[in-house]
């Protein structure tokens, strides 16, 4: 009995499957060592709170240590770049947010990474709406009063100073959005550190600022800032007495900060699927969910498909806002 040798094209057809074999085997045993979870902001900030709460529960579910790595700087871009350039093996993950993923590409022409091509969304974890805050000693106690002040002091070549937590952040474009809707000129004052911006607001060095509900709730309840309006579609459970912009007749002032779990593009689908399942389970843990809600976050936990759809819809939306503002980060 003779055995026919495989033809060359038959051998070539086997190569893709052979090449995928190591990845498939790796996916079945993942994770075999600690997983690194990067976040682009310093300890104590909103993104860090999300990362540590989700990371702790995720480690329990994966039965492997999840190491939190704060790569603060450049509005989250340093951490995003680090994960985008990491091996696609599931051991370097990112808690990414709207600034470094959706706003940065149209705002920075020399961005050293491409979120759409180098990162893949695993699950949208939480969202945080924004609240317009003013110093407690400001002469305006309501949004209507603030608008009168802004129109009186932000026209005829004059501008109203609004603090932001960095150029190209949601609060920066929120300030531009507010000025456009309110009919006055704004001068965004960009602070490099969150603490510096908060200090400026509390001290009355600026007229107002957009801060995340997660950050602002404690400051507002502590009497250090006054809240005028929120960007959410409904009143925030942590700030039930604060009206929404929609209630005040300005429904176009509608934006939020989302936080999602990302992995490098090319990470095996089996790893991504497992990550999604465990991330969603972590968010459904009663204690974790309660702590996130107490911190001012809306807990989500979307599927991979829903996350990718969200990212596809956010990209053109923020690109249009960046273009309308004329902002260029470099």
Secondary structure as UniProt FT lines:
FT   HELIX           8..29
FT   STRAND          35..39
FT   TURN            43..44
FT   HELIX           46..62
FT   STRAND          66..70
FT   HELIX           74..76
FT   HELIX           77..84
FT   STRAND          92..97
FT   HELIX           99..103
FT   HELIX           104..107
FT   TURN            109..110
FT   HELIX           115..118
FT   STRAND          119..135
FT   TURN            136..137
FT   HELIX           143..153
FT   TURN            156..157
FT   STRAND          160..164
FT   TURN            167..168
FT   HELIX           170..182
FT   STRAND          186..190
FT   HELIX           194..203
FT   STRAND          208..212
FT   HELIX           213..221
FT   TURN            222..223
FT   STRAND          225..230
FT   TURN            237..238
FT   TURN            240..241
FT   TURN            245..249
FT   TURN            251..252
FT   STRAND          256..264
FT   TURN            265..266
FT   HELIX           269..284
FT   HELIX           286..294
FT   TURN            295..296
FT   STRAND          298..299
FT   HELIX           304..325
//
